Amino acid sequence: MQIGPHLVQPPVVLAPMAGITNAPFRTLCREFSGGKGLFVSEMITTRALVERNEKTMQLIHFDESEKPRSIQLYGVDPATVGKAVRMIAEEDLADHIDLNFGCPVPKVTRKGGGSALPFKRPLLRAILREAVSGAGDLPVTMKMRKGIDDDHITYLDAGRIAVEEGVTSIALHGRTAAQHYGGTADWSAIARLKEHVPEIPVLGNGDIWSASDALRMVRETGCDGVVVGRGCLGRPWLFADLVAAFEGRTEDIARPSLREVAEVMVRHATLLGEWIGDESRGVIDFRKHVAWYLKGFAVGSEMRKRLAITSSLSELRSGLDELDLDQPWPTGADGPRGRTSGNNRVVLPDGWLKDPYDCAGVGEDAELSTSGG
């Protein structure tokens, strides 16, 4: 799959996830993939980037081995998005820019951003035009959902606007904002989008829990590649599986023992500490990953709680050493992880749904001031 000048082979992309796809996690996934694929940063708010917010500047730091460097931007004001994109291009901060039009989180949608924004067709076009013109030679891509809810579906209109404004590729999550992560992703929408915009690559996203899911999505929808989010939570080796599957080595599927999983857990926590510059803070940040890594293994509830409140690498190691580390990979451990709630009311600005062409009131004041989702 070609993203501007960058060949993504196999066509596998790590989805931006707030608080997850920081440099340490990208490093782990990239190591398992052998450096193959595309690994995108956490969501970066354009206002925070332009204002050089300290946290944001750390989030856009890439390891020297990360090529291409991929930043996802969130914004609702075309002028601010344009400034952020030009800053990235002029200061050589990244090699690829992805725009977020898929986030369903209330603090984003209540400002008219994320998955709410494509409903306002002229605003979407203005943002894409500013981004593409400001990016110079950098490819600009976008990630979106089907729409706000079943009564306000936007992805086909948004796809056509993206093509007309010079976007390089589109990723579609087969859910509406109202669904959040509940129910089942609608892969047929991915197929319809591919038919609707044959000019550029279309990537599918939603319910890819294993390499076989990824191959099935491509086969059933005709999409050009896949974007994997929750499927790799506590499973960074999924990227080794994905590379093997797309290269025809479907028998090379990782089935790590608990001992091997424990080693990855310690490395993940270590990388976080090195990135943050404080071992304890790194281990504390790692806590949210514990349940994902241990899913399916025979680990008692008390030990799970204990591991989820560790504050040092030695404490994490000693707790893991008390487990039955010879446990093989458990049957059925590849299922859903992360958030699964659905049928949510989408929080929107007042009057947002009255007119898809009325963009009054959306401007610089609607920009969030912090990054990371």
N, C-alpha and C positions, 0 to 999 in steps of 0.2 A: 504494500500500500504506500502510495506516495503522498506525503504531506509537504507541499512546496518542494524544497530541494532535499528533503529528508526521506529516505527509504525506510519504512517501518516494516521489518521482516523478522518474524511473522507479524501479522497485523493485530497486535495485542497492545492495549493501552490500560495503564493503571488509572482508575478514576480518581479525580481529586476528592478527598474526604477530609472534612474539618477535624483537626486534632489527630489525624491518622497519617496522612501522606506527607509527613515532614521528611527531611533529608535522611534520617536514620532508617525509616521504613522503606523509603525508595531505594536506599542502598541494599537492604536485605532482599527486596524483590528483584532488583537488578542482578544481584549476585546469583540468585537461583536461576534467573533467565539466561545467564551467561552474557549479559549486556544487551540482549535482544529485546525489542519492544520499545514502548514510549511510556515514560513515567512522569506524571503531571503533579505539580506542586499543590499544596492546599490553596483554597480560594483566597485570592488577594484582592482587597478592596481598593478600587482605583483612587479614591480620595486619600486613603491612608498611604498609598504608595507615593502619590504626588506630594503629600505633606512629609514624606520620609519618616513615618512613624517607626519607632525603634523596633517594635515587635515585627512589623511588616518587613523591615529591611533584613531581619534575621530569617524570616520565612522564605525569602527569595534567594537565600544563599544556596548555591549548588556546589556539590563536591566536584573536584577536577575531573573525575571519571564520568560525570553525567553528560552524555552527549546523545541527542540534543537536549539542551536545557529548556524545560517546558513550564510556562507559568499560566495559571488560570486566573483571569480577572473577572471581578464582579463590579458592575456599575449601572447607574440609571440615568446619568447625565451625559449626553454625547460629548460635551466640551471636556468634562473631567476624564472620561474614557480616552478621548483623543490625547490629552496631556499625558496620561499614564502610558499609553502605547508608544508615544514619541519618546518618552523618557527611557523606556525599555530599549527601543531601537537605537537611540543616540548614545546611550551609556553601555550598550552591549550587555544587558542584564539577562537576556534569554535568547534562544534560537527559535522559539515557537510560542505563540500566544493563543490561548483558548479562552473563549468568552462564556461565562456562566449564565444560561437562561433556563436552568433546570432546578435550582435549589427551591425546596418547598417550605423551608423553615420560616415561621411567622415573622421573625425580626427582619427577614429579607423581603418577603412578599408584602408586608404591610407598608413598605416603602415603594412598592411597585416594581421591585427587582426580582431576579431569579425567574422562577416559572410563571410569575405574574406578567412579566414584561412583554412577551411576544403577543399578547392580546392587543397591545397598542402598536399596530402595524407601522405607523410613521415613526414612532420612537425607536422601534427595533431597527428600522432601516437607517435612521440617523446615526445610531450607535455603531452599526456595522460599517457604515460609510466612513465615519471618523476613524474607526479602528484600522480598517484596511488602508486608508490613505496615510495614516500616521505610521504604519508598521514598516513602510519601505519594502525591503526584500524579505522581511519575516513573514512566514505564513500565519494566517489568522483562521482559526477554526471555532466552532461553537458547539455547545452541548445543551440540549433542551429536553422537555417532556412533551407528551401529547397535547397538553393544554392545561387549563386551570381545573376544569371538571368535565364531565361528559357533555354538558351543555355549552361549553366554551372550548372547543378543540381548535388548536392553532398551528399544529406542526406542519401541515402541508403549505399553508400560506407562508409561514416562517422559513420553510425550506426554500421556497421559490425566491423570497426576498434575499436570502443568504447567497444564492447562486448569482442573482443580479448584482449584488454588491461586492462580489469577489472573494467570498469566503471559500477556503480551501477544502474543508470537509465538515460534515455534520455528524454528531453523535446523538442518537435518540434513545432516551429511557422510555420504555413502553408502558408508562404509567402517567396519570394526570397528577397535578399537584395535590388534589384532594385525596388521592390514594396514598400519598406519601410512599411507604414501602410495603403496604398491605396488599393482600390478594396476589394475583398472578400477573406478571408483566405481559402486555399485549404485543407479542412478536409480530403479529400480522401488520401492525402499524409500521414497524420497521421495514417490512416488505413493501408496503404502499409508498413510504417515503423514498425508498430506493427507486421505485418505478417513476416517481414524480420528479426526482432530481438526478437523472442518470449522468449528468455532466460531472459530478464530483463524488468522491468516496462518501459512503454512508456507513457509520459504525453503529452496531446494536449494543444496547445496555439493558440489563435487568434479568435477574434470576439465572446468572451464570455461576453455578456453585462448583463446577468441575470442568475439566478440559473437554469431556464429552458433550457437556452443555454448550460450550463455545462452538464446537464443530457442528452441532445440531442447529444452532442459531444461524450460522452461515449457510448451511444447507437448506434450511426452511425459508429463510428470508431473502437470500441473495445479497446480504450485506457484505461490505468489503473488509470488515474487521470487527473486533469486539472491544468493549470497554468493561473492565471488571472492577467492581467496587466491593460490596460486602462479602463477596465470595472469597476474598483473600484475607479477611480479618482472621488473625491467628493462623493463617495458612499462606505465608509468603512463598512457600515452595510451589504453590499453584502455578506460578509463572514458569517453573521448570516443566510442569505438566503441559501447560499451554504451548510452549515452544516445541516440546516433543510431539504433541498431537498435530500441530500444524505442519510439522516436518515429516509426518507419516509414521512416527514411532509411538503409536498408540499404546503399546505394551509398557512403555517407560513411564509409569505413573508412580509418583511418590507415595509411599505408605510408611512414614517414619514411625519408629517405636517411640514410647514416651521418653526414653533416654535422649533420643535425637531431638525430640520436640523441646525438652528441657534445655538442651544446649542452645537451640535457636532462641529460646526465651531469654536466657542469660545474655546472649550476644545482642539481642534487641535492646534490652535494658542498658547494657554497657554503651551501645552506640548513642542512645538517648542522653545518657549522662555526659558523654564526651561532647555532644552537640550543644547541650544546654550549658555545659561548663561546671556542672555540679552533680556528683554521683547520686546523692539522695534525691534531688529533684528529678533526675532521670528515672530512677526507680519508681518514684511516685507517679510520674507521667505514664510509666509502663503499666501501672495497676489495671487500667481499663482493658488491657489486652489479655489478662490472665485467663478469664473465663473463656475467651475465644480459643486460645491455644489448647486449653484442657478439655474442650467439649468432646464428649463421647468416652473419655478415659475414666476408669474407676478411681476417682479421687473424692474422698469424703467431703461433706459440706463444710465441716470445721476447718479442714486443711485448705479448701478453696478460699474461705474467708481469710485465713491467716496469710496465704500467699498474696491476697488482694490488698493487704495493708502493710506489706513490707516497705522498708525505707532505706535499705542498703543492699548492695550486691551480695554480700556475705549472708545476709538474712534470706535473700531470695534463693541462693544456692543451697543453703542448709535445709530450707523447707522442701525444695525439689528433691534433694537427696534422700529424704524420708519416704518418698513415694516408691511404689513398685515400678521402677523404671524399665523393667523388662516387658512391660505390657506392649503387645503389638498394636498396630493401628486398628482402632475400633470400627466395627461395621456400622454404617449409617452416620459417620461423623462428617460427611460432606454437605449436610443440609444447611438451611438458612441460619444466618448469624446476623447480629446487629438489629437495628430497628425494624419492626414488622407492623407497626400500627398503620391503620388505613381509615378511609371514610372520614377524613378530618374536614372541618370547615376551613377553607383557605382564608387567611386574614389578608384583606386587601385595603388599599386607600378608599376613602369614602367616594362612592360614585364611580369606581373604577370600571365597572362592567356596563355602564350606560351607553358608551360609544367607543368602539375600538379605534376611532380616528381622532378622538379628543384627547390630546396629551397635555392640556393646560395643567399647571400645578406641579409638573414633574421637572425638577431641576437640581441644582447643586445641593440644595438643602436636604434632598432625599438620599444623598450618599451616606453610607455607613462610614464610621471613622476608624474602625478596627478590622483586621483581617482574620482569616481562619474560620469563617462561617458563623 
